[in-house]
């Protein structure tokens, strides 16, 4: 499937050209690994384009290639074929340090298992990406975003002292504190009970709408996927379905209800 076959943004009708580069362009993307038994194709000719400010869910059964696709889009792994262009920057033209700089400047992450550093407090975990980026002021924005996610009184607590829902709130704060233009979320409610997971979903979409961030969400949860404006389905490494609600306009950048 080529990039043009799944196009999630529209050109400027007056000029026929996009007014700004899209958030992501995935073109003919493939990933194949060599095993003793022979080559294993994980992704095969996947292509789509995502507008800035859009919300997109990537769904599919376990083993369909969802997490591999996310890693390639974020430049955490390199494809066997094809390309990923993130905000106009082709990741394949960058070395590892260059891809890390792009992530530090433009990308936030939320993971299923939170990925908090156990030796750091909630405040220190949220300050860390600002420190790594070299920001002059790190504590004030970290305190502010933790207060926004309801953890203003838990700044000095370590991950082991927090519930799963609280740890994911810290992870959300850490993801949004850098004001990323693009947020990747990999099964963000996978380790939470349904009630806590629903609260995290509401918080994620509220923060995303306020910040105007492009959200790319990998999930097996169709209920969560329905909150996104677009849904892409993978099956055995191939893109088999593109679903866009009929009552929404392509690329208007608003989060789903």
ABEGO torsion letter per residue (X at the ends): XBAAABBABBBBAAAGBBABBBABBBBGBBBBBBBAAEBBBABBGBBBBBBBGBBBBBBEBBGAGAAAAAAAAAGABBBABEBBBBGGBBAAABBAAAAAAAAAAABBBBBAAGGBBAABBAAAAAAAAAAAAGBABAAAAAAAAAAAAGAAAAAABBAAABBAAAAAAAAAAAAAAAGBABBBBBGAAAABBAAAAAAAAAAAAAAAAAAGBBBBBBBABAAAAAABABBBBBBGGBBABBBBBAABBBGAGBBBX
